[in-house]
Amino acid sequence: LFLDRVVNVVEEGIDEYRRALTRDPANPDFRFNLALALYKAGEVPQAGVELEKVIATSWYQWFNFEPYSKELVA
């Protein structure tokens, strides 16, 4: 029951971040959080795609997120 709620929250987060990105596609925070939610949902390849976009547009912020880099970015 608890895990079902966690999965629902992550899926809702993915939907919300995608909607937010339609309003502000250049926002690196929205895109990073989408990548993180996708990663948590087990969608690692798509998370990597989104994370690459974050790095390409805001590399200077990437240093705070290094623990995720090795697994998400090929």
Predicted model as a PDB file, atoms N, CA, C, CB and O in Angstrom, pLDDT in the B-factor column:
MODEL        1                                                                  
ATOM      1  N   LEU A   1       0.830  -1.196   0.000  1.00 57.00           N  
ATOM      2  CA  LEU A   1       0.000   0.000   0.000  1.00 57.00           C  
ATOM      3  C   LEU A   1       0.873   1.258   0.000  1.00 57.00           C  
ATOM      4  CB  LEU A   1      -0.944  -0.001   1.217  1.00 57.00           C  
ATOM      5  O   LEU A   1       0.638   2.179  -0.782  1.00 57.00           O  
ATOM      6  N   PHE A   2       1.878   1.294   0.877  1.00 55.00           N  
ATOM      7  CA  PHE A   2       2.761   2.459   0.922  1.00 55.00           C  
ATOM      8  C   PHE A   2       3.511   2.632  -0.392  1.00 55.00           C  
ATOM      9  CB  PHE A   2       3.754   2.330   2.079  1.00 55.00           C  
ATOM     10  O   PHE A   2       3.624   3.745  -0.905  1.00 55.00           O  
ATOM     11  N   LEU A   3       4.024   1.530  -0.938  1.00 56.00           N  
ATOM     12  CA  LEU A   3       4.767   1.616  -2.200  1.00 56.00           C  
ATOM     13  C   LEU A   3       3.876   2.070  -3.350  1.00 56.00           C  
ATOM     14  CB  LEU A   3       5.395   0.264  -2.536  1.00 56.00           C  
ATOM     15  O   LEU A   3       4.339   2.770  -4.250  1.00 56.00           O  
ATOM     16  N   ASP A   4       2.610   1.682  -3.332  1.00 60.00           N  
ATOM     17  CA  ASP A   4       1.682   2.158  -4.366  1.00 60.00           C  
ATOM     18  C   ASP A   4       1.551   3.674  -4.314  1.00 60.00           C  
ATOM     19  CB  ASP A   4       0.297   1.500  -4.198  1.00 60.00           C  
ATOM     20  O   ASP A   4       1.494   4.334  -5.351  1.00 60.00           O  
ATOM     21  N   ARG A   5       1.505   4.218  -3.114  1.00 64.00           N  
ATOM     22  CA  ARG A   5       1.419   5.678  -2.967  1.00 64.00           C  
ATOM     23  C   ARG A   5       2.686   6.355  -3.461  1.00 64.00           C  
ATOM     24  CB  ARG A   5       1.165   6.057  -1.503  1.00 64.00           C  
ATOM     25  O   ARG A   5       2.628   7.404  -4.103  1.00 64.00           O  
ATOM     26  N   VAL A   6       3.828   5.753  -3.162  1.00 59.00           N  
ATOM     27  CA  VAL A   6       5.099   6.321  -3.617  1.00 59.00           C  
ATOM     28  C   VAL A   6       5.148   6.331  -5.139  1.00 59.00           C  
ATOM     29  CB  VAL A   6       6.296   5.524  -3.044  1.00 59.00           C  
ATOM     30  O   VAL A   6       5.550   7.328  -5.740  1.00 59.00           O  
ATOM     31  N   VAL A   7       4.745   5.239  -5.763  1.00 63.00           N  
ATOM     32  CA  VAL A   7       4.733   5.163  -7.226  1.00 63.00           C  
ATOM     33  C   VAL A   7       3.799   6.210  -7.795  1.00 63.00           C  
ATOM     34  CB  VAL A   7       4.312   3.760  -7.700  1.00 63.00           C  
ATOM     35  O   VAL A   7       4.137   6.868  -8.779  1.00 63.00           O  
ATOM     36  N   ASN A   8       2.630   6.378  -7.198  1.00 77.00           N  
ATOM     37  CA  ASN A   8       1.682   7.394  -7.675  1.00 77.00           C  
ATOM     38  C   ASN A   8       2.256   8.792  -7.554  1.00 77.00           C  
ATOM     39  CB  ASN A   8       0.372   7.308  -6.899  1.00 77.00           C  
ATOM     40  O   ASN A   8       2.083   9.612  -8.456  1.00 77.00           O  
ATOM     41  N   VAL A   9       2.934   9.076  -6.456  1.00 82.00           N  
ATOM     42  CA  VAL A   9       3.524  10.395  -6.255  1.00 82.00           C  
ATOM     43  C   VAL A   9       4.598  10.660  -7.313  1.00 82.00           C  
ATOM     44  CB  VAL A   9       4.123  10.512  -4.834  1.00 82.00           C  
ATOM     45  O   VAL A   9       4.664  11.756  -7.870  1.00 82.00           O  
ATOM     46  N   VAL A  10       5.433   9.666  -7.588  1.00 85.00           N  
ATOM     47  CA  VAL A  10       6.485   9.830  -8.597  1.00 85.00           C  
ATOM     48  C   VAL A  10       5.856  10.045  -9.976  1.00 85.00           C  
ATOM     49  CB  VAL A  10       7.428   8.591  -8.617  1.00 85.00           C  
ATOM     50  O   VAL A  10       6.292  10.924 -10.720  1.00 85.00           O  
ATOM     51  N   GLU A  11       4.846   9.261 -10.322  1.00 89.00           N  
ATOM     52  CA  GLU A  11       4.189   9.418 -11.619  1.00 89.00           C  
ATOM     53  C   GLU A  11       3.509  10.779 -11.737  1.00 89.00           C  
ATOM     54  CB  GLU A  11       3.166   8.303 -11.834  1.00 89.00           C  
ATOM     55  O   GLU A  11       3.554  11.406 -12.795  1.00 89.00           O  
ATOM     56  N   GLU A  12       2.887  11.234 -10.668  1.00 90.00           N  
ATOM     57  CA  GLU A  12       2.277  12.562 -10.668  1.00 90.00           C  
ATOM     58  C   GLU A  12       3.344  13.642 -10.828  1.00 90.00           C  
ATOM     59  CB  GLU A  12       1.479  12.790  -9.371  1.00 90.00           C  
ATOM     60  O   GLU A  12       3.135  14.636 -11.524  1.00 90.00           O  
ATOM     61  N   GLY A  13       4.482  13.435 -10.180  1.00 90.00           N  
ATOM     62  CA  GLY A  13       5.586  14.387 -10.317  1.00 90.00           C  
ATOM     63  C   GLY A  13       6.082  14.460 -11.751  1.00 90.00           C  
ATOM     64  O   GLY A  13       6.356  15.546 -12.260  1.00 90.00           O  
ATOM     65  N   ILE A  14       6.200  13.314 -12.402  1.00 95.00           N  
ATOM     66  CA  ILE A  14       6.622  13.295 -13.812  1.00 95.00           C  
ATOM     67  C   ILE A  14       5.654  14.105 -14.651  1.00 95.00           C  
ATOM     68  CB  ILE A  14       6.711  11.846 -14.348  1.00 95.00           C  
ATOM     69  O   ILE A  14       6.070  14.925 -15.469  1.00 95.00           O  
ATOM     70  N   ASP A  15       4.366  13.878 -14.451  1.00 94.00           N  
ATOM     71  CA  ASP A  15       3.353  14.626 -15.210  1.00 94.00           C  
ATOM     72  C   ASP A  15       3.447  16.122 -14.942  1.00 94.00           C  
ATOM     73  CB  ASP A  15       1.946  14.124 -14.862  1.00 94.00           C  
ATOM     74  O   ASP A  15       3.373  16.932 -15.865  1.00 94.00           O  
ATOM     75  N   GLU A  16       3.612  16.482 -13.672  1.00 94.00           N  
ATOM     76  CA  GLU A  16       3.688  17.901 -13.313  1.00 94.00           C  
ATOM     77  C   GLU A  16       4.925  18.578 -13.917  1.00 94.00           C  
ATOM     78  CB  GLU A  16       3.704  18.056 -11.790  1.00 94.00           C  
ATOM     79  O   GLU A  16       4.834  19.691 -14.435  1.00 94.00           O  
ATOM     80  N   TYR A  17       6.061  17.914 -13.849  1.00 95.00           N  
ATOM     81  CA  TYR A  17       7.270  18.518 -14.422  1.00 95.00           C  
ATOM     82  C   TYR A  17       7.166  18.630 -15.938  1.00 95.00           C  
ATOM     83  CB  TYR A  17       8.509  17.698 -14.043  1.00 95.00           C  
ATOM     84  O   TYR A  17       7.656  19.600 -16.515  1.00 95.00           O  
ATOM     85  N   ARG A  18       6.547  17.671 -16.583  1.00 96.00           N  
ATOM     86  CA  ARG A  18       6.349  17.777 -18.040  1.00 96.00           C  
ATOM     87  C   ARG A  18       5.441  18.953 -18.371  1.00 96.00           C  
ATOM     88  CB  ARG A  18       5.751  16.470 -18.609  1.00 96.00           C  
ATOM     89  O   ARG A  18       5.695  19.684 -19.329  1.00 96.00           O  
ATOM     90  N   ARG A  19       4.377  19.140 -17.580  1.00 96.00           N  
ATOM     91  CA  ARG A  19       3.489  20.296 -17.803  1.00 96.00           C  
ATOM     92  C   ARG A  19       4.247  21.606 -17.556  1.00 96.00           C  
ATOM     93  CB  ARG A  19       2.237  20.214 -16.874  1.00 96.00           C  
ATOM     94  O   ARG A  19       4.106  22.565 -18.315  1.00 96.00           O  
ATOM     95  N   ALA A  20       5.033  21.636 -16.510  1.00 95.00           N  
ATOM     96  CA  ALA A  20       5.808  22.840 -16.200  1.00 95.00           C  
ATOM     97  C   ALA A  20       6.765  23.168 -17.340  1.00 95.00           C  
ATOM     98  CB  ALA A  20       6.589  22.659 -14.885  1.00 95.00           C  
ATOM     99  O   ALA A  20       6.956  24.337 -17.678  1.00 95.00           O  
ATOM    100  N   LEU A  21       7.363  22.142 -17.930  1.00 95.00           N  
ATOM    101  CA  LEU A  21       8.304  22.368 -19.034  1.00 95.00           C  
ATOM    102  C   LEU A  21       7.614  22.860 -20.300  1.00 95.00           C  
ATOM    103  CB  LEU A  21       9.061  21.093 -19.337  1.00 95.00           C  
ATOM    104  O   LEU A  21       8.254  23.496 -21.138  1.00 95.00           O  
ATOM    105  N   THR A  22       6.327  22.582 -20.456  1.00 96.00           N  
ATOM    106  CA  THR A  22       5.625  23.148 -21.613  1.00 96.00           C  
ATOM    107  C   THR A  22       5.474  24.655 -21.454  1.00 96.00           C  
ATOM    108  CB  THR A  22       4.241  22.487 -21.789  1.00 96.00           C  
ATOM    109  O   THR A  22       5.419  25.384 -22.444  1.00 96.00           O  
ATOM    110  N   ARG A  23       5.406  25.123 -20.204  1.00 95.00           N  
ATOM    111  CA  ARG A  23       5.307  26.567 -19.943  1.00 95.00           C  
ATOM    112  C   ARG A  23       6.667  27.250 -19.925  1.00 95.00           C  
ATOM    113  CB  ARG A  23       4.604  26.809 -18.620  1.00 95.00           C  
ATOM    114  O   ARG A  23       6.787  28.418 -20.295  1.00 95.00           O  
ATOM    115  N   ASP A  24       7.694  26.518 -19.492  1.00 93.00           N  
ATOM    116  CA  ASP A  24       9.031  27.099 -19.374  1.00 93.00           C  
ATOM    117  C   ASP A  24      10.074  26.035 -19.742  1.00 93.00           C  
ATOM    118  CB  ASP A  24       9.277  27.646 -17.924  1.00 93.00           C  
ATOM    119  O   ASP A  24      10.726  25.472 -18.863  1.00 93.00           O  
ATOM    120  N   PRO A  25      10.229  25.765 -21.043  1.00 90.00           N  
ATOM    121  CA  PRO A  25      11.101  24.668 -21.472  1.00 90.00           C  
ATOM    122  C   PRO A  25      12.585  24.867 -21.164  1.00 90.00           C  
ATOM    123  CB  PRO A  25      10.941  24.464 -22.931  1.00 90.00           C  
ATOM    124  O   PRO A  25      13.349  23.903 -21.196  1.00 90.00           O  
ATOM    125  N   ALA A  26      12.996  26.070 -20.874  1.00 86.00           N  
ATOM    126  CA  ALA A  26      14.415  26.328 -20.606  1.00 86.00           C  
ATOM    127  C   ALA A  26      14.752  26.261 -19.121  1.00 86.00           C  
ATOM    128  CB  ALA A  26      14.804  27.687 -21.150  1.00 86.00           C  
ATOM    129  O   ALA A  26      15.895  26.516 -18.742  1.00 86.00           O  
ATOM    130  N   ASN A  27      13.792  25.927 -18.280  1.00 89.00           N  
ATOM    131  CA  ASN A  27      14.021  25.922 -16.844  1.00 89.00           C  
ATOM    132  C   ASN A  27      14.818  24.678 -16.441  1.00 89.00           C  
ATOM    133  CB  ASN A  27      12.680  25.978 -16.084  1.00 89.00           C  
ATOM    134  O   ASN A  27      14.292  23.567 -16.508  1.00 89.00           O  
ATOM    135  N   PRO A  28      16.073  24.845 -16.024  1.00 87.00           N  
ATOM    136  CA  PRO A  28      16.896  23.676 -15.700  1.00 87.00           C  
ATOM    137  C   PRO A  28      16.427  22.946 -14.438  1.00 87.00           C  
ATOM    138  CB  PRO A  28      18.337  24.101 -15.529  1.00 87.00           C  
ATOM    139  O   PRO A  28      16.638  21.740 -14.313  1.00 87.00           O  
ATOM    140  N   ASP A  29      15.804  23.651 -13.516  1.00 89.00           N  
ATOM    141  CA  ASP A  29      15.313  22.997 -12.298  1.00 89.00           C  
ATOM    142  C   ASP A  29      14.172  22.038 -12.610  1.00 89.00           C  
ATOM    143  CB  ASP A  29      14.852  24.044 -11.276  1.00 89.00           C  
ATOM    144  O   ASP A  29      14.140  20.916 -12.106  1.00 89.00           O  
ATOM    145  N   PHE A  30      13.232  22.486 -13.446  1.00 93.00           N  
ATOM    146  CA  PHE A  30      12.140  21.601 -13.855  1.00 93.00           C  
ATOM    147  C   PHE A  30      12.691  20.374 -14.567  1.00 93.00           C  
ATOM    148  CB  PHE A  30      11.148  22.346 -14.767  1.00 93.00           C  
ATOM    149  O   PHE A  30      12.273  19.246 -14.304  1.00 93.00           O  
ATOM    150  N   ARG A  31      13.631  20.611 -15.469  1.00 93.00           N  
ATOM    151  CA  ARG A  31      14.169  19.500 -16.269  1.00 93.00           C  
ATOM    152  C   ARG A  31      14.966  18.533 -15.401  1.00 93.00           C  
ATOM    153  CB  ARG A  31      15.056  20.035 -17.405  1.00 93.00           C  
ATOM    154  O   ARG A  31      14.866  17.320 -15.580  1.00 93.00           O  
ATOM    155  N   PHE A  32      15.754  19.053 -14.463  1.00 90.00           N  
ATOM    156  CA  PHE A  32      16.504  18.165 -13.576  1.00 90.00           C  
ATOM    157  C   PHE A  32      15.553  17.343 -12.720  1.00 90.00           C  
ATOM    158  CB  PHE A  32      17.461  18.972 -12.683  1.00 90.00           C  
ATOM    159  O   PHE A  32      15.745  16.137 -12.562  1.00 90.00           O  
ATOM    160  N   ASN A  33      14.532  17.982 -12.170  1.00 93.00           N  
ATOM    161  CA  ASN A  33      13.587  17.256 -11.327  1.00 93.00           C  
ATOM    162  C   ASN A  33      12.802  16.217 -12.133  1.00 93.00           C  
ATOM    163  CB  ASN A  33      12.624  18.234 -10.653  1.00 93.00           C  
ATOM    164  O   ASN A  33      12.465  15.154 -11.612  1.00 93.00           O  
ATOM    165  N   LEU A  34      12.513  16.520 -13.389  1.00 95.00           N  
ATOM    166  CA  LEU A  34      11.892  15.523 -14.263  1.00 95.00           C  
ATOM    167  C   LEU A  34      12.838  14.341 -14.438  1.00 95.00           C  
ATOM    168  CB  LEU A  34      11.529  16.140 -15.641  1.00 95.00           C  
ATOM    169  O   LEU A  34      12.413  13.190 -14.344  1.00 95.00           O  
ATOM    170  N   ALA A  35      14.104  14.613 -14.691  1.00 94.00           N  
ATOM    171  CA  ALA A  35      15.089  13.539 -14.847  1.00 94.00           C  
ATOM    172  C   ALA A  35      15.165  12.690 -13.586  1.00 94.00           C  
ATOM    173  CB  ALA A  35      16.474  14.119 -15.178  1.00 94.00           C  
ATOM    174  O   ALA A  35      15.223  11.463 -13.667  1.00 94.00           O  
ATOM    175  N   LEU A  36      15.166  13.322 -12.444  1.00 92.00           N  
ATOM    176  CA  LEU A  36      15.242  12.593 -11.180  1.00 92.00           C  
ATOM    177  C   LEU A  36      13.996  11.734 -10.966  1.00 92.00           C  
ATOM    178  CB  LEU A  36      15.417  13.572 -10.010  1.00 92.00           C  
ATOM    179  O   LEU A  36      14.101  10.587 -10.532  1.00 92.00           O  
ATOM    180  N   ALA A  37      12.822  12.281 -11.268  1.00 93.00           N  
ATOM    181  CA  ALA A  37      11.585  11.514 -11.120  1.00 93.00           C  
ATOM    182  C   ALA A  37      11.560  10.334 -12.088  1.00 93.00           C  
ATOM    183  CB  ALA A  37      10.361  12.417 -11.352  1.00 93.00           C  
ATOM    184  O   ALA A  37      11.131   9.239 -11.722  1.00 93.00           O  
ATOM    185  N   LEU A  38      12.015  10.551 -13.314  1.00 95.00           N  
ATOM    186  CA  LEU A  38      12.081   9.453 -14.276  1.00 95.00           C  
ATOM    187  C   LEU A  38      13.030   8.366 -13.777  1.00 95.00           C  
ATOM    188  CB  LEU A  38      12.534   9.968 -15.658  1.00 95.00           C  
ATOM    189  O   LEU A  38      12.736   7.176 -13.893  1.00 95.00           O  
ATOM    190  N   TYR A  39      14.147   8.770 -13.233  1.00 93.00           N  
ATOM    191  CA  TYR A  39      15.115   7.825 -12.675  1.00 93.00           C  
ATOM    192  C   TYR A  39      14.469   6.999 -11.556  1.00 93.00           C  
ATOM    193  CB  TYR A  39      16.362   8.576 -12.140  1.00 93.00           C  
ATOM    194  O   TYR A  39      14.610   5.776 -11.513  1.00 93.00           O  
ATOM    195  N   LYS A  40      13.768   7.677 -10.666  1.00 90.00           N  
ATOM    196  CA  LYS A  40      13.114   6.982  -9.555  1.00 90.00           C  
ATOM    197  C   LYS A  40      12.022   6.038 -10.040  1.00 90.00           C  
ATOM    198  CB  LYS A  40      12.525   7.990  -8.579  1.00 90.00           C  
ATOM    199  O   LYS A  40      11.720   5.039  -9.388  1.00 90.00           O  
ATOM    200  N   ALA A  41      11.432   6.360 -11.191  1.00 92.00           N  
ATOM    201  CA  ALA A  41      10.385   5.501 -11.769  1.00 92.00           C  
ATOM    202  C   ALA A  41      10.984   4.356 -12.573  1.00 92.00           C  
ATOM    203  CB  ALA A  41       9.449   6.324 -12.663  1.00 92.00           C  
ATOM    204  O   ALA A  41      10.248   3.531 -13.115  1.00 92.00           O  
ATOM    205  N   GLY A  42      12.304   4.293 -12.655  1.00 92.00           N  
ATOM    206  CA  GLY A  42      12.952   3.218 -13.391  1.00 92.00           C  
ATOM    207  C   GLY A  42      13.124   3.487 -14.872  1.00 92.00           C  
ATOM    208  O   GLY A  42      13.525   2.601 -15.627  1.00 92.00           O  
ATOM    209  N   GLU A  43      12.824   4.696 -15.288  1.00 94.00           N  
ATOM    210  CA  GLU A  43      12.953   5.082 -16.697  1.00 94.00           C  
ATOM    211  C   GLU A  43      14.324   5.733 -16.908  1.00 94.00           C  
ATOM    212  CB  GLU A  43      11.798   6.059 -17.125  1.00 94.00           C  
ATOM    213  O   GLU A  43      14.423   6.907 -17.266  1.00 94.00           O  
ATOM    214  N   VAL A  44      15.370   4.947 -16.679  1.00 94.00           N  
ATOM    215  CA  VAL A  44      16.737   5.464 -16.682  1.00 94.00           C  
ATOM    216  C   VAL A  44      17.153   6.040 -18.037  1.00 94.00           C  
ATOM    217  CB  VAL A  44      17.696   4.366 -16.284  1.00 94.00           C  
ATOM    218  O   VAL A  44      17.749   7.118 -18.060  1.00 94.00           O  
ATOM    219  N   PRO A  45      16.872   5.380 -19.169  1.00 94.00           N  
ATOM    220  CA  PRO A  45      17.293   5.983 -20.454  1.00 94.00           C  
ATOM    221  C   PRO A  45      16.669   7.368 -20.691  1.00 94.00           C  
ATOM    222  CB  PRO A  45      16.915   5.051 -21.613  1.00 94.00           C  
ATOM    223  O   PRO A  45      17.354   8.292 -21.129  1.00 94.00           O  
ATOM    224  N   GLN A  46      15.368   7.506 -20.400  1.00 95.00           N  
ATOM    225  CA  GLN A  46      14.718   8.805 -20.590  1.00 95.00           C  
ATOM    226  C   GLN A  46      15.242   9.825 -19.589  1.00 95.00           C  
ATOM    227  CB  GLN A  46      13.194   8.671 -20.455  1.00 95.00           C  
ATOM    228  O   GLN A  46      15.372  11.005 -19.913  1.00 95.00           O  
ATOM    229  N   ALA A  47      15.544   9.376 -18.374  1.00 95.00           N  
ATOM    230  CA  ALA A  47      16.128  10.273 -17.380  1.00 95.00           C  
ATOM    231  C   ALA A  47      17.463  10.803 -17.882  1.00 95.00           C  
ATOM    232  CB  ALA A  47      16.306   9.551 -16.027  1.00 95.00           C  
ATOM    233  O   ALA A  47      17.769  11.983 -17.712  1.00 95.00           O  
ATOM    234  N   GLY A  48      18.258   9.935 -18.498  1.00 93.00           N  
ATOM    235  CA  GLY A  48      19.546  10.347 -19.052  1.00 93.00           C  
ATOM    236  C   GLY A  48      19.395  11.388 -20.140  1.00 93.00           C  
ATOM    237  O   GLY A  48      20.186  12.328 -20.220  1.00 93.00           O  
ATOM    238  N   VAL A  49      18.380  11.225 -20.984  1.00 94.00           N  
ATOM    239  CA  VAL A  49      18.121  12.202 -22.050  1.00 94.00           C  
ATOM    240  C   VAL A  49      17.825  13.575 -21.444  1.00 94.00           C  
ATOM    241  CB  VAL A  49      16.936  11.740 -22.946  1.00 94.00           C  
ATOM    242  O   VAL A  49      18.368  14.590 -21.881  1.00 94.00           O  
ATOM    243  N   GLU A  50      16.966  13.589 -20.443  1.00 93.00           N  
ATOM    244  CA  GLU A  50      16.616  14.865 -19.801  1.00 93.00           C  
ATOM    245  C   GLU A  50      17.815  15.468 -19.078  1.00 93.00           C  
ATOM    246  CB  GLU A  50      15.457  14.667 -18.814  1.00 93.00           C  
ATOM    247  O   GLU A  50      18.013  16.683 -19.099  1.00 93.00           O  
ATOM    248  N   LEU A  51      18.604  14.626 -18.446  1.00 89.00           N  
ATOM    249  CA  LEU A  51      19.775  15.119 -17.730  1.00 89.00           C  
ATOM    250  C   LEU A  51      20.818  15.694 -18.682  1.00 89.00           C  
ATOM    251  CB  LEU A  51      20.388  14.003 -16.902  1.00 89.00           C  
ATOM    252  O   LEU A  51      21.477  16.684 -18.365  1.00 89.00           O  
ATOM    253  N   GLU A  52      20.964  15.078 -19.834  1.00 89.00           N  
ATOM    254  CA  GLU A  52      21.877  15.628 -20.848  1.00 89.00           C  
ATOM    255  C   GLU A  52      21.451  17.043 -21.243  1.00 89.00           C  
ATOM    256  CB  GLU A  52      21.916  14.715 -22.100  1.00 89.00           C  
ATOM    257  O   GLU A  52      22.299  17.909 -21.459  1.00 89.00           O  
ATOM    258  N   LYS A  53      20.147  17.278 -21.336  1.00 90.00           N  
ATOM    259  CA  LYS A  53      19.644  18.623 -21.664  1.00 90.00           C  
ATOM    260  C   LYS A  53      19.991  19.615 -20.562  1.00 90.00           C  
ATOM    261  CB  LYS A  53      18.119  18.595 -21.883  1.00 90.00           C  
ATOM    262  O   LYS A  53      20.336  20.763 -20.841  1.00 90.00           O  
ATOM    263  N   VAL A  54      19.900  19.175 -19.321  1.00 86.00           N  
ATOM    264  CA  VAL A  54      20.266  20.052 -18.195  1.00 86.00           C  
ATOM    265  C   VAL A  54      21.739  20.418 -18.285  1.00 86.00           C  
ATOM    266  CB  VAL A  54      19.964  19.368 -16.833  1.00 86.00           C  
ATOM    267  O   VAL A  54      22.109  21.586 -18.161  1.00 86.00           O  
ATOM    268  N   ILE A  55      22.563  19.420 -18.498  1.00 83.00           N  
ATOM    269  CA  ILE A  55      24.004  19.656 -18.559  1.00 83.00           C  
ATOM    270  C   ILE A  55      24.350  20.569 -19.729  1.00 83.00           C  
ATOM    271  CB  ILE A  55      24.765  18.327 -18.680  1.00 83.00           C  
ATOM    272  O   ILE A  55      25.209  21.441 -19.604  1.00 83.00           O  
ATOM    273  N   ALA A  56      23.694  20.375 -20.850  1.00 83.00           N  
ATOM    274  CA  ALA A  56      23.990  21.177 -22.037  1.00 83.00           C  
ATOM    275  C   ALA A  56      23.625  22.648 -21.845  1.00 83.00           C  
ATOM    276  CB  ALA A  56      23.248  20.618 -23.238  1.00 83.00           C  
ATOM    277  O   ALA A  56      24.257  23.528 -22.430  1.00 83.00           O  
ATOM    278  N   THR A  57      22.611  22.914 -21.033  1.00 80.00           N  
ATOM    279  CA  THR A  57      22.147  24.290 -20.899  1.00 80.00           C  
ATOM    280  C   THR A  57      22.572  24.966 -19.604  1.00 80.00           C  
ATOM    281  CB  THR A  57      20.667  24.323 -21.000  1.00 80.00           C  
ATOM    282  O   THR A  57      22.566  26.193 -19.516  1.00 80.00           O  
ATOM    283  N   SER A  58      22.941  24.180 -18.600  1.00 68.00           N  
ATOM    284  CA  SER A  58      23.295  24.794 -17.313  1.00 68.00           C  
ATOM    285  C   SER A  58      24.359  23.963 -16.608  1.00 68.00           C  
ATOM    286  CB  SER A  58      22.045  24.940 -16.412  1.00 68.00           C  
ATOM    287  O   SER A  58      24.173  23.539 -15.467  1.00 68.00           O  
ATOM    288  N   TRP A  59      25.443  23.740 -17.275  1.00 59.00           N  
ATOM    289  CA  TRP A  59      26.518  22.905 -16.753  1.00 59.00           C  
ATOM    290  C   TRP A  59      27.045  23.397 -15.411  1.00 59.00           C  
ATOM    291  CB  TRP A  59      27.646  22.845 -17.746  1.00 59.00           C  
ATOM    292  O   TRP A  59      27.500  22.593 -14.597  1.00 59.00           O  
ATOM    293  N   TYR A  60      26.993  24.700 -15.169  1.00 57.00           N  
ATOM    294  CA  TYR A  60      27.539  25.266 -13.949  1.00 57.00           C  
ATOM    295  C   TYR A  60      26.785  24.784 -12.713  1.00 57.00           C  
ATOM    296  CB  TYR A  60      27.506  26.777 -14.020  1.00 57.00           C  
ATOM    297  O   TYR A  60      27.354  24.772 -11.621  1.00 57.00           O  
ATOM    298  N   GLN A  61      25.529  24.389 -12.853  1.00 57.00           N  
ATOM    299  CA  GLN A  61      24.765  23.885 -11.722  1.00 57.00           C  
ATOM    300  C   GLN A  61      24.992  22.391 -11.514  1.00 57.00           C  
ATOM    301  CB  GLN A  61      23.286  24.164 -11.922  1.00 57.00           C  
ATOM    302  O   GLN A  61      24.621  21.843 -10.476  1.00 57.00           O  
ATOM    303  N   TRP A  62      25.587  21.748 -12.476  1.00 52.00           N  
ATOM    304  CA  TRP A  62      25.719  20.292 -12.446  1.00 52.00           C  
ATOM    305  C   TRP A  62      26.549  19.798 -11.265  1.00 52.00           C  
ATOM    306  CB  TRP A  62      26.338  19.808 -13.734  1.00 52.00           C  
ATOM    307  O   TRP A  62      26.323  18.691 -10.775  1.00 52.00           O  
ATOM    308  N   PHE A  63      27.479  20.578 -10.816  1.00 54.00           N  
ATOM    309  CA  PHE A  63      28.378  20.115  -9.768  1.00 54.00           C  
ATOM    310  C   PHE A  63      27.638  19.697  -8.502  1.00 54.00           C  
ATOM    311  CB  PHE A  63      29.376  21.193  -9.438  1.00 54.00           C  
ATOM    312  O   PHE A  63      28.138  18.847  -7.765  1.00 54.00           O  
ATOM    313  N   ASN A  64      26.485  20.254  -8.230  1.00 57.00           N  
ATOM    314  CA  ASN A  64      25.701  19.871  -7.057  1.00 57.00           C  
ATOM    315  C   ASN A  64      25.032  18.515  -7.217  1.00 57.00           C  
ATOM    316  CB  ASN A  64      24.654  20.916  -6.775  1.00 57.00           C  
ATOM    317  O   ASN A  64      24.584  17.932  -6.230  1.00 57.00           O  
ATOM    318  N   PHE A  65      24.956  17.999  -8.445  1.00 55.00           N  
ATOM    319  CA  PHE A  65      24.201  16.785  -8.722  1.00 55.00           C  
ATOM    320  C   PHE A  65      25.093  15.633  -9.180  1.00 55.00           C  
ATOM    321  CB  PHE A  65      23.152  17.064  -9.770  1.00 55.00           C  
ATOM    322  O   PHE A  65      24.601  14.676  -9.777  1.00 55.00           O  
ATOM    323  N   GLU A  66      26.380  15.711  -8.913  1.00 55.00           N  
ATOM    324  CA  GLU A  66      27.336  14.718  -9.401  1.00 55.00           C  
ATOM    325  C   GLU A  66      27.005  13.270  -9.043  1.00 55.00           C  
ATOM    326  CB  GLU A  66      28.677  15.043  -8.875  1.00 55.00           C  
ATOM    327  O   GLU A  66      27.292  12.396  -9.861  1.00 55.00           O  
ATOM    328  N   PRO A  67      26.426  12.950  -7.891  1.00 56.00           N  
ATOM    329  CA  PRO A  67      26.160  11.537  -7.598  1.00 56.00           C  
ATOM    330  C   PRO A  67      25.286  10.855  -8.640  1.00 56.00           C  
ATOM    331  CB  PRO A  67      25.508  11.414  -6.253  1.00 56.00           C  
ATOM    332  O   PRO A  67      25.388   9.644  -8.833  1.00 56.00           O  
ATOM    333  N   TYR A  68      24.433  11.609  -9.311  1.00 55.00           N  
ATOM    334  CA  TYR A  68      23.556  11.004 -10.319  1.00 55.00           C  
ATOM    335  C   TYR A  68      24.242  10.855 -11.671  1.00 55.00           C  
ATOM    336  CB  TYR A  68      22.299  11.834 -10.479  1.00 55.00           C  
ATOM    337  O   TYR A  68      23.791  10.078 -12.513  1.00 55.00           O  
ATOM    338  N   SER A  69      25.311  11.582 -11.880  1.00 54.00           N  
ATOM    339  CA  SER A  69      25.921  11.659 -13.208  1.00 54.00           C  
ATOM    340  C   SER A  69      26.445  10.332 -13.714  1.00 54.00           C  
ATOM    341  CB  SER A  69      27.034  12.646 -13.193  1.00 54.00           C  
ATOM    342  O   SER A  69      26.276  10.021 -14.893  1.00 54.00           O  
ATOM    343  N   LYS A  70      27.065   9.552 -12.877  1.00 55.00           N  
ATOM    344  CA  LYS A  70      27.702   8.326 -13.339  1.00 55.00           C  
ATOM    345  C   LYS A  70      26.704   7.318 -13.874  1.00 55.00           C  
ATOM    346  CB  LYS A  70      28.493   7.708 -12.226  1.00 55.00           C  
ATOM    347  O   LYS A  70      27.018   6.594 -14.819  1.00 55.00           O  
ATOM    348  N   GLU A  71      25.529   7.249 -13.309  1.00 58.00           N  
ATOM    349  CA  GLU A  71      24.551   6.262 -13.734  1.00 58.00           C  
ATOM    350  C   GLU A  71      23.668   6.761 -14.872  1.00 58.00           C  
ATOM    351  CB  GLU A  71      23.695   5.861 -12.569  1.00 58.00           C  
ATOM    352  O   GLU A  71      23.247   5.973 -15.719  1.00 58.00           O  
ATOM    353  N   LEU A  72      23.383   8.064 -14.901  1.00 56.00           N  
ATOM    354  CA  LEU A  72      22.432   8.585 -15.881  1.00 56.00           C  
ATOM    355  C   LEU A  72      23.060   9.016 -17.191  1.00 56.00           C  
ATOM    356  CB  LEU A  72      21.702   9.732 -15.300  1.00 56.00           C  
ATOM    357  O   LEU A  72      22.419   8.934 -18.239  1.00 56.00           O  
ATOM    358  N   VAL A  73      24.284   9.468 -17.152  1.00 54.00           N  
ATOM    359  CA  VAL A  73      24.919  10.010 -18.353  1.00 54.00           C  
ATOM    360  C   VAL A  73      25.948   9.011 -18.851  1.00 54.00           C  
ATOM    361  CB  VAL A  73      25.579  11.395 -18.070  1.00 54.00           C  
ATOM    362  O   VAL A  73      26.906   8.676 -18.153  1.00 54.00           O  
ATOM    363  N   ALA A  74      25.735   8.549 -20.057  1.00 51.00           N  
ATOM    364  CA  ALA A  74      26.636   7.541 -20.620  1.00 51.00           C  
ATOM    365  C   ALA A  74      27.913   8.170 -21.122  1.00 51.00           C  
ATOM    366  CB  ALA A  74      25.957   6.785 -21.747  1.00 51.00           C  
ATOM    367  O   ALA A  74      28.788   7.468 -21.628  1.00 51.00           O  
TER     368      ALA A  74                                                      
ENDMDL                                                                          
END                                                                             
